[in-house]
Amino acid sequence: MDQPSALGGMRLCQMCKQMRSVAPVSFHRNVGMLFVRRTYTLQGELCKNCMSRAYWAFTWRNFMQGWWGTISLVITPIYFFMNTYSFAAARYKLRDALE
C-alpha cells in the first residue's frame, strides 16, 4: 500500500492512534507453564515510541515467563531473535523519521 504524499508518509500508529511515521512490525511472546505453553503475538504498524515500548515489554516477559517448559526452552530464544530482527528492520525503515 502506498503512503499518501500529502501527509509526508505519515499514517496512524495502531497502538497510540497518533499520526506518525510507522513501520510494520511483528513481536511474539511465549509463556511456558511446565507442560503447556501459550503464545502471544503483536502485529501492526507502529511508530518508533510504541515499537520500542512493545519490543522491550515482549522481551522482558519472554525473559521472565518464557523458559518454564520443555518446548519453551527452545521456542523462547527463537522468539527473541525473531523479535530483535523485526525491531531492527522496522527501526531501520524509520531511521530518518521525525518524532
Secondary structure as UniProt FT lines:
FT   HELIX           5..7
FT   TURN            8..9
FT   STRAND          11..12
FT   TURN            14..16
FT   STRAND          19..20
FT   STRAND          23..34
FT   STRAND          36..46
FT   HELIX           48..65
FT   TURN            66..67
FT   HELIX           70..93
FT   TURN            94..96
//
